[in-house]
Amino acid sequence: MTTKTNNPHAWLFAYMRNIQGNEDRDEVRKALVFDYSNGKTDSLVELYAKYPRAYQQMRRDLSQKKRADDPNLDKARKRLIAAIFSNLERRKYKPDTDYVKRVACKAANVNRFNDIDLMTLKALYRRFGEKNAATHNAWADALLESIADS
């Protein structure tokens, strides 16, 4: 029986594999580490051990970039925007894109539209979509009133 060790940096190597046109991954990794350590080191192990906050910041930043580039997220965002537009137009509103995004953010309890995760985008799409709009009218009315009050 072999024991499998857990590599705490596996996420970074997976991220590096997904970058197109990245033939010299070792140099790119060193440059990233050097940048996030403010020039203190180019060693990933040293960054992890001596500068955990910088390591966590690098992980957070690269993970957010990966999520923002997800084509499923993009499609779900566009679907939600379209569903909210049609829902508001049925209610005789004349919405613009900023207003629609404010409605989505208020419904998801986030500050930025791009911070809404995929599952929440899908759930909101189901609530605002035409098939379920009648069952969620009271919820949508309360949401729109709260935006008008703010």
N, C-alpha and C positions, 0 to 999 in steps of 0.2 A: 504494500500500500504506500502510495506516495502522498506527501503532504504538499498542498498547494499554498504558497505564500501570497499574501494580499499586497499588491503594489499600490501605495497611496497615490502614486502619480499616473495611474492607468488612464484617468480621465484626460490628462494632457496629451498622452501619446495617441489616444483615440481622436482627440481634437486635431492633432497635427496630421494624422492620416487623412482627415476629411478636407484639408486645405488643398485646393487644386494648384498645380504648378509649384509645389513645394518639394523640390528634389533634395535640397540640403537641409533636412529637418533638424539635424544636430546644431547647425549654426543658428537657425531660426529660434530653436528652443533656448540656446544660450543668450541670444539677443533679448528674448522675452524676459528671461530671468534677470538679466543684467538691468533691463529697463525697470522692472517691478521692484528690484532691490535698490534702486537709486544708485547704481554703479558700485554696489558693495561686493557683489559676487555674480558669477555666471553659472554657478552650480545649483541645480535643482534641489539636491539633497540638502545643501547648506541653506538655501532659501527656506525650505520646509522646516529645518531644525532651528535656525537662528532668527528667522524673520517670519513667524507664522502669520502675522497680520498681512504682510505683503503677499504671502503665498495665498491666503484666503481671498484677498482682493483680486489677484490674478485669476484665481479659479472663478470667482463671481463674475468678473468682467468677461472672460472668455465664454462662460456658460450662457450669459445673457446674449452675447453676440450670436452664438449658435442658435438660441431660441428665436431670435429676431429673424434669422435667415431661413427658418423652417417654412417650406412651401405650404404645409398643412395649416400653419398659423395664418399665413397670408390669405389663403382661400377662406378660412373660417372668419377672418376679419371682414373680408369683402361681403360674405354672405350675411353676416350680422348687420353691417351697415345697410345693405339693401333691404333686409327685413324691417329694420327700424324705420327707414325712409318710408316704405310702403305702409307700415302701421301708423306712422304719424300723418301721412297724407290721407289715409282713411278717416282720421280724426279731424280733418280739415286744418291741420297745421301746414305751414310752409317752411319746412326745415332746410337748413343748410348742413354741410358736412360737419362743421364744428359743433353744432347743436346735437346732431346725431351721435357724435363721439362723446359729448357730455352726458347724454342719456345712457349710453353704454357704460361709461365710467361710473356713473351714479348707481346703476343697477349692479355693477360688479364690485362696488366699494373699493375702487382704485383711483389714483390720481391721473394716471396716463393711460390712454387707450392701448398702447402697445404693451402695457404690463398685464393685460388680461390673459390668463392662461387658456390653453386650448379647450379644456373641459368646460370652463366657464363660458367661453365663446359659444360652444355648442349648446349649452343649457339656455343661454340667453336667446340664441337663434330659435330654439324650440318655443320659448315663451313669446317672442315677438312675431314668429311666423304666422302666416294666415290660418293654418289649420288649428292652432291653439290660441289664437288671439282672443277669441270670445271667452275662454275659460280664465284668462289672466287680465281681463279689462280693469278690474278694481286695482290690481297690483300696478298696472301701467298708469292708471289715472293718478294714483298716489305718488308714483315716481315722477311723473310730469309736473305735478303740483309742487313737489319738493324742489325741483329745478327752477320753477318759476319763482318760488319764494327766495331762492338764494341769489 
